[in-house]
Amino acid sequence: MFVAKYLGSARYSELDEELKDFARLKAHLAGVDLNRDPELMIFNVEGTSSYYIVFLEEVESEEDVERLLREDMGAELSRDSKASVRRVLNR
């Protein structure tokens, strides 16, 4: 299983073009409207050049984030990333 590392959170409009490509794909799959400039979390799948985007509107808990990473990428959150995700979701 891969390990996903939390890199940060941002609004869609704040992303560079490379990350916007990942966000556009994920928004299409998740039915998220990018015109609303959604807030999202960015993860890197360690050992790869892949990024994974989680829109805050599609999750309610750390467990939801972990489920998406597991189902979509075959990855689990690193220990440090779990604490970061908790902080973002509890703002």
C-alpha positions as CSV (number, residue, x, y, z in Angstrom):
1,M,0.0,0.0,0.0
2,F,1.2,3.5,-0.8
3,V,1.5,6.3,1.8
4,A,-0.2,9.7,1.2
5,K,1.4,12.8,2.7
6,Y,-0.7,15.9,3.3
7,L,0.9,18.9,1.5
8,G,-1.6,21.6,2.4
9,S,-5.0,23.1,1.7
10,A,-6.0,25.9,-0.6
11,R,-8.7,27.2,-2.8
12,Y,-8.8,26.0,-6.3
13,S,-7.9,29.4,-7.7
14,E,-4.7,29.4,-5.6
15,L,-3.3,26.3,-7.2
16,D,-0.5,26.2,-9.9
17,E,-1.4,24.8,-13.3
18,E,0.0,21.3,-12.5
19,L,-2.2,20.9,-9.4
20,K,-5.2,22.5,-11.2
21,D,-5.0,19.6,-13.7
22,F,-5.3,17.1,-10.9
23,A,-8.1,19.2,-9.3
24,R,-10.1,19.4,-12.6
25,L,-10.0,15.7,-13.0
26,K,-11.1,15.0,-9.4
27,A,-13.8,17.7,-9.6
28,H,-15.2,16.0,-12.8
29,L,-15.3,12.6,-11.1
30,A,-16.7,14.0,-7.8
31,G,-19.2,16.4,-9.4
32,V,-17.6,19.5,-7.7
33,D,-18.3,22.9,-9.3
34,L,-14.9,24.6,-9.7
35,N,-16.6,28.0,-10.5
36,R,-17.4,28.2,-6.7
37,D,-13.6,28.1,-6.0
38,P,-13.9,25.2,-3.5
39,E,-11.4,24.6,-0.7
40,L,-9.4,21.4,-1.0
41,M,-6.6,19.4,0.5
42,I,-3.6,18.3,-1.5
43,F,-1.8,15.0,-0.9
44,N,1.3,13.5,-2.5
45,V,1.5,9.7,-2.9
46,E,5.0,9.0,-1.7
47,G,7.3,7.3,-4.2
48,T,5.3,8.7,-7.1
49,S,4.8,12.0,-8.9
50,S,1.0,11.7,-8.3
51,Y,-1.0,14.2,-6.4
52,Y,-4.4,13.5,-4.9
53,I,-7.0,16.2,-4.3
54,V,-9.8,15.9,-1.7
55,F,-12.5,18.6,-1.8
56,L,-13.6,19.6,1.6
57,E,-17.2,19.5,0.5
58,E,-17.0,15.7,-0.2
59,V,-15.7,14.7,3.2
60,E,-16.9,15.1,6.8
61,S,-14.2,13.2,8.7
62,E,-10.7,11.9,8.7
63,E,-12.2,8.5,8.0
64,D,-13.8,9.8,4.8
65,V,-10.4,11.1,3.6
66,E,-8.8,7.8,4.4
67,R,-11.5,5.9,2.5
68,L,-11.1,8.0,-0.6
69,L,-7.4,7.6,-0.6
70,R,-7.7,3.9,-0.1
71,E,-10.4,3.4,-2.8
72,D,-9.0,5.7,-5.4
73,M,-5.2,5.4,-4.9
74,G,-4.6,2.3,-2.8
75,A,-2.9,4.7,-0.3
76,E,-3.1,5.3,3.4
77,L,-2.4,8.5,5.3
78,S,0.9,9.0,7.0
79,R,0.7,9.4,10.8
80,D,1.7,13.1,10.6
81,S,-0.8,13.7,7.8
82,K,-3.7,12.3,10.0
83,A,-3.1,15.1,12.5
84,S,-3.0,17.7,9.7
85,V,-6.2,16.4,8.2
86,R,-8.0,16.5,11.6
87,R,-6.9,20.2,12.0
88,V,-8.2,21.2,8.6
89,L,-11.6,19.4,9.1
90,N,-12.1,20.9,12.6
91,R,-11.6,24.5,11.6
